[in-house]
């Protein structure tokens, strides 16, 4: 008699009996559930699993489609797999690097011994479509890490060999499509036919792999120009080439060989040099009276502001900070979001007419009394602080709306210098596995929220989608308006924050939805060897999150 196990499907709110050892894709077929763009993965007891996963005892399952974060990742990884297979079939000796998230897609560094052409992009795109149309199964295998290392050594895949050698894991999972094998961090789809939509185009000196829009999965994400952002990524790759560090395997080797201190020193020096260069550019531009610094959550814009102010002083400029928070409207005039709650991230939560009036007066040499916002009462009040700008003084302002031209619509463009700060993770897990830049910021925020705001990792993870939605609306559309971009991510950063992040993630209960994200981050951090933060200088941007900064916040 066939043994059965009971599965509770969170999507339908019903339980069903399935054969012991059934795959998730088989359970989905039995559930009667119909998903237009899924399922592509699932939460199983609040852990993300691929549809290959088999159940042998009672579980709670929630099937996910491509509009979910986890589902989108599974779809994207499988698309990477098909791209790599197609590229190696057409150019057997090529090297493929899944590299930079840009323009609602991913930059692909394709090395074929000559410049990449439009015809090359077309050939790979057509081969990818043939692989998809062939409906090839994506097989998942588990073997000893030792055997996996031997396999990838034969395939001359050095980045995977380095990564697997440094993990210390006993077993490793790998995937196969029609004889082409690869290793991916996280779940994949079960068949190439599930990849219903993609785009591949020539992009600068490589390719751009385009993905379905999360908001409208029947269309590709809008291709937007992010030339400045792309340039910052490329600049950081040049820095990485200086120290010979492109992947987590490289990082782990450097730590193992005792180069942690040197890596920290070089990374900090490169970052300080970039800040000094921005300050020099501001000083050289005649007529600049206002420096605006914007960036998404946990991008380190506060420390960027403080370090930039130091470098401006070196140039003979006195920075005068003012806070946009003091320009909030009275609470009863604050816009509300779709749920009816006050939307303090909305641009029009600020008193823009007052801000522009006072900025204009200051730049005309007049004296103004700055406002002060009283958060307990939700009212704007007079501060008693009067301000007149001297000849060598420049206002320095940070805030999420700093790159939005509407913020300072009445100020002449030539008087404003805009800086965009973000933690753009440039290190890769290996050549085919990128590290999402948002993971870096989320880990920073988890540590900071717990340390300085008494907020648990569970609560930070719960709020994160709302934070990201605000960034997508108010920050990212304006990032190319920046006069200068500054990457606040450090080459050694993940190794430094690992020790503080892991205990906080471990505290997220298994019986809550946030456990899936906490578990994913913990699993990812296990790839990285830790380094103590004792060698990180007190002026480091990381000190804003880890503690021990010489700056006052």
Secondary structure per residue as TSV (DSSP state, phi and psi in degrees):
chain	resnum	aa	ss	phi	psi
A	1	X	-	360.0	131.4
A	2	X	-	-69.5	130.0
A	3	X	-	-78.5	144.2
A	4	X	E	-121.1	155.7
A	5	X	E	-129.5	151.2
A	6	X	E	-93.7	130.6
A	7	X	E	-121.0	128.7
A	8	X	E	-97.2	121.3
A	9	X	E	-94.4	112.6
A	10	X	T	-66.8	-28.1
A	11	X	T	-64.5	-40.6
A	12	X	T	-99.1	-16.5
A	13	X	T	73.5	19.1
A	14	X	E	-127.7	157.0
A	15	X	E	-100.3	153.2
A	16	X	E	-146.3	153.4
A	17	X	E	-94.8	129.8
A	18	X	E	-131.2	157.1
A	19	X	E	-62.6	139.8
A	20	X	T	-60.4	133.1
A	21	X	T	89.4	4.2
A	22	X	-	-66.5	143.8
A	23	X	B	-77.4	158.6
A	24	X	H	-60.3	-36.1
A	25	X	H	-64.9	-31.2
A	26	X	H	-74.2	-37.4
A	27	X	H	-66.1	-39.1
A	28	X	H	-59.0	-44.8
A	29	X	H	-61.1	-34.6
A	30	X	H	-78.8	-20.0
A	31	X	H	-75.3	-21.6
A	32	X	T	79.9	2.5
A	33	X	-	-74.3	140.8
A	34	X	-	-121.7	117.3
A	35	X	-	-122.2	125.8
A	36	X	T	-64.3	-42.9
A	37	X	T	-120.2	50.6
A	38	X	E	179.8	-174.5
A	39	X	E	-81.7	151.4
A	40	X	E	-116.2	-18.4
A	41	X	E	-164.2	-174.9
A	42	X	E	-155.1	152.6
A	43	X	E	-88.0	121.8
A	44	X	E	-117.2	111.2
A	45	X	T	50.2	43.9
A	46	X	T	61.6	33.7
A	47	X	E	-131.2	139.2
A	48	X	E	-77.6	128.6
A	49	X	E	-131.7	152.7
A	50	X	-	-78.2	166.8
A	51	X	T	-72.4	-5.3
A	52	X	T	-73.4	-20.2
A	53	X	-	-60.2	135.7
A	54	X	B	-106.0	144.9
A	55	X	-	-109.6	135.9
A	56	X	-	-122.7	-5.1
A	57	X	S	-151.5	-179.6
A	58	X	-	-60.2	132.6
A	59	X	E	-140.0	159.8
A	60	X	E	-108.8	127.3
A	61	X	E	-125.7	135.9
A	62	X	E	-127.1	114.9
A	63	X	E	-78.0	142.4
A	64	X	E	-120.4	143.2
A	65	X	E	-107.9	-173.3
A	66	X	T	-71.9	-12.3
A	67	X	T	-80.4	-12.2
A	68	X	S	-85.0	156.0
A	69	X	H	-61.8	-47.0
A	70	X	H	-67.6	-39.5
A	71	X	H	-65.0	-39.9
A	72	X	H	-63.3	-38.3
A	73	X	H	-63.9	-43.4
A	74	X	H	-62.9	-42.3
A	75	X	H	-62.2	-45.4
A	76	X	H	-65.1	-44.0
A	77	X	H	-60.0	-43.1
A	78	X	H	-65.3	-36.6
A	79	X	H	-64.9	-39.0
A	80	X	H	-58.2	-45.1
A	81	X	H	-58.4	-48.9
A	82	X	H	-64.7	-39.5
A	83	X	H	-61.5	-47.2
A	84	X	H	-62.5	-41.1
A	85	X	H	-62.4	-46.8
A	86	X	H	-63.1	-44.4
A	87	X	H	-62.2	-41.7
A	88	X	H	-73.7	-25.4
A	89	X	H	-71.2	-37.5
A	90	X	H	-82.5	-39.7
A	91	X	S	-124.6	83.4
A	92	X	T	-55.4	-29.9
A	93	X	T	-97.8	9.4
A	94	X	-	-73.2	162.7
A	95	X	E	-118.5	131.7
A	96	X	E	-116.6	127.5
A	97	X	E	-121.1	116.6
A	98	X	E	-82.3	110.2
A	99	X	E	-117.1	-76.1
A	100	X	E	-114.3	123.9
A	101	X	E	-73.4	115.3
A	102	X	E	-155.0	148.5
A	103	X	T	54.0	42.1
A	104	X	T	57.1	36.0
A	105	X	E	-162.0	-155.6
A	106	X	E	-134.0	131.6
A	107	X	E	-74.4	132.9
A	108	X	E	-113.0	117.4
A	109	X	E	-85.4	99.9
A	110	X	E	-103.4	113.7
A	111	X	E	-105.3	110.4
A	112	X	S	-124.1	12.2
A	113	X	S	87.8	1.9
A	114	X	S	-159.8	168.5
A	115	X	-	-61.2	141.6
A	116	X	-	-75.0	136.1
A	117	X	-	-112.9	170.4
A	118	X	H	-60.5	-37.9
A	119	X	H	-64.7	-37.0
A	120	X	H	-62.1	-45.8
A	121	X	H	-60.5	-43.1
A	122	X	H	-64.5	-39.6
A	123	X	H	-65.8	-43.4
A	124	X	H	-67.5	-41.0
A	125	X	H	-59.7	-44.1
A	126	X	H	-65.5	-40.4
A	127	X	H	-66.5	-38.6
A	128	X	H	-59.3	-43.7
A	129	X	H	-64.6	-36.4
A	130	X	H	-64.2	-41.6
A	131	X	H	-63.6	-40.1
A	132	X	H	-66.6	-46.4
A	133	X	H	-64.7	-26.0
A	134	X	T	-73.7	-8.0
A	135	X	T	50.5	55.2
A	136	X	-	-82.4	135.4
A	137	X	B	-68.6	145.3
A	138	X	-	-100.9	105.6
A	139	X	E	-88.2	140.4
A	140	X	E	-112.8	129.2
A	141	X	E	-128.2	153.1
A	142	X	E	-124.1	132.8
A	143	X	E	-143.4	174.2
A	144	X	E	-67.8	148.4
A	145	X	H	-61.2	-34.9
A	146	X	H	-59.7	-43.7
A	147	X	H	-68.5	-38.0
A	148	X	H	-63.7	-40.5
A	149	X	H	-61.8	-44.7
A	150	X	H	-60.4	-41.3
A	151	X	H	-62.1	-46.3
A	152	X	H	-76.2	-22.4
A	153	X	H	-66.3	-41.4
A	154	X	H	-62.5	-35.2
A	155	X	T	-83.3	1.3
A	156	X	T	59.4	34.6
A	157	X	-	-98.5	85.6
A	158	X	H	-65.6	-36.9
A	159	X	H	-65.8	-37.0
A	160	X	H	-72.7	-38.7
A	161	X	H	-60.8	-45.3
A	162	X	H	-60.7	-44.1
A	163	X	H	-63.3	-49.8
A	164	X	H	-66.6	-34.6
A	165	X	H	-66.4	-28.4
A	166	X	H	-92.1	-7.2
A	167	X	H	-80.4	-32.8
A	168	X	-	77.7	11.0
A	169	X	-	-78.0	146.9
A	170	X	S	-80.8	-39.3
A	171	X	E	-123.5	154.2
A	172	X	E	-137.6	141.7
A	173	X	E	-98.4	138.9
A	174	X	E	-137.7	167.6
A	175	X	E	-124.5	157.0
A	176	X	E	-138.3	130.9
A	177	X	E	-121.8	105.2
A	178	X	T	51.7	45.5
A	179	X	T	92.2	-9.8
A	180	X	E	-97.5	120.1
A	181	X	E	-108.8	149.6
A	182	X	E	-158.7	165.6
A	183	X	-	-115.7	131.4
A	184	X	-	-133.5	141.4
A	185	X	S	-85.3	110.8
A	186	X	S	106.7	175.1
A	187	X	-	-71.3	149.4
A	188	X	-	-121.2	167.4
A	189	X	-	-71.7	171.0
A	190	X	S	-99.5	-11.9
A	191	X	B	-152.9	141.5
A	192	X	G	-63.2	-24.8
A	193	X	G	-65.2	-16.1
A	194	X	G	-74.1	-10.6
A	195	X	-	-85.4	88.1
A	196	X	-	-86.5	-14.5
A	197	X	-	-155.3	132.7
A	198	X	-	-163.2	168.3
A	199	X	E	-139.3	149.9
A	200	X	E	-143.7	121.7
A	201	X	E	-137.3	156.6
A	202	X	E	-66.4	137.1
A	203	X	E	-144.9	113.4
A	204	X	T	50.4	-122.3
A	205	X	T	-97.8	13.7
A	206	X	E	-141.2	-137.6
A	207	X	E	-127.9	158.4
A	208	X	E	-120.1	117.2
A	209	X	E	-91.8	119.1
A	210	X	E	-103.5	147.7
A	211	X	-	-122.0	160.9
A	212	X	B	-61.2	144.7
A	213	X	-	-67.3	136.7
A	214	X	S	-66.0	-34.6
A	215	X	S	-76.9	-37.2
A	216	X	S	-134.5	85.4
A	217	X	T	-66.8	-7.4
A	218	X	T	-84.9	-2.9
A	219	X	S	-128.2	152.6
A	220	X	B	-71.3	147.9
A	221	X	-	-58.8	142.5
A	222	X	-	-60.7	131.7
A	223	X	-	-81.7	114.0
A	224	X	-	-113.9	150.4
A	225	X	-	-78.0	122.4
A	226	X	-	-134.0	51.6
A	227	X	H	-62.5	-39.8
A	228	X	H	-67.4	-43.0
A	229	X	H	-61.6	-43.8
A	230	X	H	-60.8	-39.7
A	231	X	H	-62.5	-38.5
A	232	X	H	-64.6	-42.6
A	233	X	H	-59.6	-45.4
A	234	X	H	-63.5	-40.0
A	235	X	H	-59.9	-42.6
A	236	X	H	-68.7	-31.8
A	237	X	H	-64.5	-34.9
A	238	X	H	-64.4	-40.4
A	239	X	H	-61.2	-43.9
A	240	X	H	-63.3	-35.6
A	241	X	H	-65.0	-31.2
A	242	X	H	-60.8	-41.9
A	243	X	H	-99.4	0.0
A	244	X	T	66.4	43.8
A	245	X	-	-136.5	105.3
A	246	X	-	-119.6	-24.3
A	247	X	B	-128.4	167.4
A	248	X	H	-62.0	-33.6
A	249	X	H	-60.0	-41.6
A	250	X	H	-62.5	-43.8
A	251	X	H	-61.5	-46.9
A	252	X	H	-62.1	-38.1
A	253	X	H	-64.1	-42.9
A	254	X	H	-62.1	-41.1
A	255	X	H	-65.8	-44.4
A	256	X	H	-61.6	-35.4
A	257	X	T	-86.3	1.5
A	258	X	T	86.5	23.3
A	259	X	-	-98.4	14.6
A	260	X	H	-57.3	-47.8
A	261	X	H	-61.8	-44.1
A	262	X	H	-64.2	-39.9
A	263	X	H	-62.7	-42.8
A	264	X	H	-62.1	-46.4
A	265	X	H	-62.0	-44.4
A	266	X	H	-66.6	-43.7
A	267	X	H	-62.1	-44.8
A	268	X	H	-65.1	-39.7
A	269	X	H	-66.2	-42.6
A	270	X	H	-62.4	-40.1
A	271	X	H	-68.4	-42.4
A	272	X	H	-64.4	-36.4
A	273	X	H	-63.5	-38.7
A	274	X	H	-66.3	-43.2
A	275	X	H	-62.5	-42.2
A	276	X	H	-62.8	-37.4
A	277	X	H	-64.9	-39.4
A	278	X	H	-64.5	-43.2
A	279	X	H	-62.4	-39.7
A	280	X	H	-61.8	-41.7
A	281	X	H	-64.4	-40.3
A	282	X	H	-62.8	-43.9
A	283	X	H	-64.9	-33.5
A	284	X	H	-78.2	-20.5
A	285	X	S	-84.5	116.8
A	286	X	T	-74.8	138.1
A	287	X	T	93.9	-0.6
A	288	X	-	-71.7	122.7
A	289	X	-	-118.2	-10.6
A	290	X	E	-142.3	125.7
A	291	X	E	-110.8	122.2
A	292	X	E	-110.0	130.2
A	293	X	E	-121.5	121.3
A	294	X	E	-123.6	161.8
A	295	X	-	174.8	158.1
A	296	X	-	-72.7	177.3
A	297	X	T	-56.9	136.6
A	298	X	T	60.8	27.4
A	299	X	S	-82.9	-9.3
A	300	X	-	83.4	26.4
A	301	X	H	-68.8	-26.1
A	302	X	H	-66.4	-47.1
A	303	X	H	-69.0	-36.0
A	304	X	H	-57.2	-43.6
A	305	X	H	-60.6	-44.0
A	306	X	H	-69.5	-41.8
A	307	X	H	-71.4	-35.4
A	308	X	H	-65.4	-37.9
A	309	X	H	-61.9	-38.3
A	310	X	H	-62.7	-44.9
A	311	X	H	-69.7	-31.3
A	312	X	H	-64.6	-40.0
A	313	X	H	-62.4	-36.6
A	314	X	H	-60.7	-30.7
A	315	X	T	-86.4	8.7
A	316	X	T	82.1	16.7
A	317	X	-	-109.6	133.5
A	318	X	E	-95.8	112.7
A	319	X	E	-78.3	134.8
A	320	X	E	-117.6	109.6
A	321	X	E	-83.1	140.5
A	322	X	-	-133.9	154.8
A	323	X	-	-105.2	129.2
A	324	X	G	-66.0	-24.0
A	325	X	G	-59.8	-28.3
A	326	X	G	-74.9	-6.7
A	327	X	G	-103.1	14.7
A	328	X	B	-62.3	145.1
A	329	X	-	-71.2	160.4
A	330	X	-	-54.9	145.4
A	331	X	G	-57.4	-35.5
A	332	X	G	-71.2	-9.9
A	333	X	G	-103.6	2.1
A	334	X	S	-74.8	135.2
A	335	X	-	-60.5	155.1
A	336	X	B	-113.4	152.7
A	337	X	-	-87.3	-173.7
A	338	X	T	-66.0	-18.2
A	339	X	T	-90.7	-3.7
A	340	X	S	89.4	2.3
A	341	X	S	-85.4	155.3
A	342	X	B	-61.3	132.6
A	343	X	-	-105.4	89.0
A	344	X	T	-75.1	-12.0
A	345	X	T	-88.5	-7.4
A	346	X	S	-67.1	140.1
A	347	X	G	-56.6	-38.7
A	348	X	G	-84.9	12.1
A	349	X	G	-77.7	-11.9
A	350	X	B	-96.2	149.1
A	351	X	-	-83.3	81.6
A	352	X	H	-63.5	-41.5
A	353	X	H	-59.0	-43.1
A	354	X	H	-64.9	-42.8
A	355	X	H	-59.5	-49.2
A	356	X	H	-67.2	-36.6
A	357	X	H	-61.7	-45.0
A	358	X	H	-72.6	-36.8
A	359	X	H	-63.4	-43.9
A	360	X	H	-61.1	-43.7
A	361	X	H	-62.4	-44.5
A	362	X	H	-61.9	-41.5
A	363	X	H	-74.2	-15.8
A	364	X	T	-91.1	6.0
A	365	X	T	87.3	9.3
A	366	X	-	-89.0	163.9
A	367	X	-	-99.4	139.1
A	368	X	E	-130.1	157.3
A	369	X	E	-101.3	116.3
A	370	X	E	-70.5	146.3
A	371	X	E	-78.1	165.6
A	372	X	E	-134.7	127.4
A	373	X	E	-94.1	125.5
A	374	X	E	-94.4	103.5
A	375	X	T	-67.0	-39.0
A	376	X	T	-58.6	-38.9
A	377	X	T	-96.1	-13.4
A	378	X	T	68.2	37.3
A	379	X	E	-130.5	149.0
A	380	X	E	-88.4	130.8
A	381	X	E	-130.8	164.4
A	382	X	E	-74.9	137.7
A	383	X	E	-94.7	-21.7
A	384	X	E	81.1	-5.4
A	385	X	E	-88.8	113.8
A	386	X	E	-101.9	144.4
A	387	X	E	-139.1	133.6
A	388	X	-	-134.6	130.7
A	389	X	-	-81.3	132.5
A	390	X	-	-81.8	174.7
A	391	X	T	-62.1	-37.3
A	392	X	T	-100.4	17.9
A	393	X	E	-103.3	142.3
A	394	X	E	-130.9	134.2
A	395	X	E	-72.8	137.1
A	396	X	E	-123.4	121.1
A	397	X	E	-131.1	132.8
A	398	X	E	-117.6	149.1
A	399	X	-	169.8	161.3
A	400	X	T	-66.6	-22.7
A	401	X	T	-98.3	10.6
A	402	X	T	-62.8	-23.8
A	403	X	T	-95.0	-4.9
A	404	X	-	-77.5	118.1
A	405	X	T	-61.1	-22.0
A	406	X	T	-69.4	-23.9
A	407	X	T	-59.8	-42.6
A	408	X	T	-122.7	48.3
A	409	X	T	-61.8	-24.9
A	410	X	T	-96.8	3.3
A	411	X	S	-99.8	129.3
A	412	X	-	-55.8	137.0
A	413	X	G	-56.6	-36.0
A	414	X	G	-70.7	-9.1
A	415	X	G	-94.3	-3.1
A	416	X	E	-118.9	136.5
A	417	X	E	-123.7	122.5
A	418	X	E	-107.8	134.9
A	419	X	E	-121.4	132.1
A	420	X	E	-109.8	122.8
A	421	X	E	-114.9	130.4
A	422	X	E	-154.4	153.8
A	423	X	-	-88.7	90.1
A	424	X	-	-95.8	96.2
A	425	X	-	-64.9	118.8
A	426	X	-	-106.6	-12.0
A	427	X	-	-77.5	143.2
A	428	X	B	-106.5	154.0
A	429	X	S	-66.0	-53.4
A	430	X	B	-150.0	-174.6
A	431	X	T	-62.6	-21.5
A	432	X	T	-109.9	3.2
A	433	X	B	-129.1	103.3
A	434	X	-	-80.4	163.2
A	435	X	-	-110.2	117.1
A	436	X	-	-57.5	133.5
A	437	X	H	-62.4	-28.8
A	438	X	H	-68.6	-26.9
A	439	X	H	-63.5	-40.5
A	440	X	H	-60.2	-47.7
A	441	X	H	-67.1	-38.6
A	442	X	H	-63.6	-42.0
A	443	X	H	-63.5	-41.3
A	444	X	H	-59.0	-45.6
A	445	X	H	-67.8	-38.2
A	446	X	H	-58.9	-45.1
A	447	X	H	-66.3	-47.6
A	448	X	H	-64.3	-44.8
A	449	X	H	-61.1	-39.4
A	450	X	H	-71.1	-43.1
A	451	X	H	-71.8	-40.4
A	452	X	H	-113.6	-13.4
A	453	X	H	-125.8	2.6
A	454	X	-	56.4	36.5
A	455	X	-	-107.0	131.9
A	456	X	-	-73.6	161.5
A	457	X	H	-60.9	-36.9
A	458	X	H	-59.4	-45.4
A	459	X	H	-69.2	-39.3
A	460	X	H	-62.2	-43.2
A	461	X	H	-65.3	-39.2
A	462	X	H	-61.8	-39.7
A	463	X	H	-79.2	-18.4
A	464	X	H	-56.4	-43.7
A	465	X	H	-58.7	-36.7
A	466	X	H	-67.5	-40.1
A	467	X	H	-60.9	-45.2
A	468	X	H	-64.1	-37.6
A	469	X	H	-63.1	-40.7
A	470	X	H	-64.6	-38.3
A	471	X	H	-64.3	-43.1
A	472	X	H	-62.7	-27.9
A	473	X	H	-88.4	-40.9
A	474	X	H	-111.4	-12.6
A	475	X	T	-118.0	-59.4
A	476	X	G	-59.6	-36.1
A	477	X	G	-63.1	-16.8
A	478	X	G	-111.1	4.2
A	479	X	G	-65.3	-29.3
A	480	X	G	-74.9	-5.2
A	481	X	G	-75.4	-9.9
A	482	X	-	-67.3	143.1
A	483	X	S	-79.7	-26.8
A	484	X	E	-146.1	144.2
A	485	X	E	-116.8	142.2
A	486	X	E	-132.8	120.2
A	487	X	E	-88.7	116.4
A	488	X	-	-89.4	-6.2
A	489	X	-	-73.0	142.2
A	490	X	-	-105.4	148.7
A	491	X	T	-62.7	-31.3
A	492	X	T	-97.4	1.9
A	493	X	H	-57.8	-47.9
A	494	X	H	-61.0	-34.1
A	495	X	H	-70.1	-30.1
A	496	X	H	-80.0	-35.1
A	497	X	H	-89.6	-11.1
A	498	X	H	-53.6	-47.1
A	499	X	H	-65.6	-32.0
A	500	X	H	-84.7	-29.5
A	501	X	H	-76.8	-41.2
A	502	X	H	-58.4	-47.3
A	503	X	H	-61.8	-32.8
A	504	X	H	-71.8	-39.8
A	505	X	H	-67.6	-34.1
A	506	X	H	-62.9	-23.2
A	507	X	T	-82.2	-8.2
A	508	X	S	-73.2	118.4
A	509	X	-	-63.2	147.7
A	510	X	T	-68.7	-23.2
A	511	X	T	-90.3	16.8
A	512	X	S	-121.4	153.1
A	513	X	T	-59.0	-29.6
A	514	X	T	-69.6	-12.7
A	515	X	H	-61.9	-34.1
A	516	X	H	-59.1	-44.7
A	517	X	H	-71.4	-40.4
A	518	X	H	-62.0	-42.7
A	519	X	H	-64.5	-41.1
A	520	X	H	-62.3	-44.8
A	521	X	H	-66.5	-39.2
A	522	X	H	-62.9	-43.3
A	523	X	H	-62.2	-40.3
A	524	X	H	-66.3	-44.4
A	525	X	H	-64.5	-22.4
A	526	X	T	-67.4	-17.3
A	527	X	T	-73.3	-17.8
A	528	X	S	-107.9	130.8
A	529	X	-	-76.7	137.7
A	530	X	-	-80.7	155.2
A	531	X	-	-129.8	144.9
A	532	X	-	-69.8	149.7
A	533	X	G	-89.3	7.7
A	534	X	G	-65.4	-23.6
A	535	X	G	-92.6	-1.8
A	536	X	S	-79.5	126.2
A	537	X	-	-66.2	156.3
A	538	X	T	-68.6	-16.5
A	539	X	T	-89.6	-2.6
A	540	X	-	-61.8	143.4
A	541	X	T	-61.0	-31.0
A	542	X	T	-63.8	-24.3
A	543	X	H	-64.5	-20.9
A	544	X	H	-59.9	-27.7
A	545	X	H	-107.4	-39.1
A	546	X	H	-83.2	-18.7
A	547	X	S	94.3	165.1
A	548	X	-	86.0	19.4
A	549	X	-	-78.7	148.7
A	550	X	S	-85.5	-7.4
A	551	X	S	-86.5	152.6
A	552	X	-	-99.0	132.5
A	553	X	-	-113.8	360.0
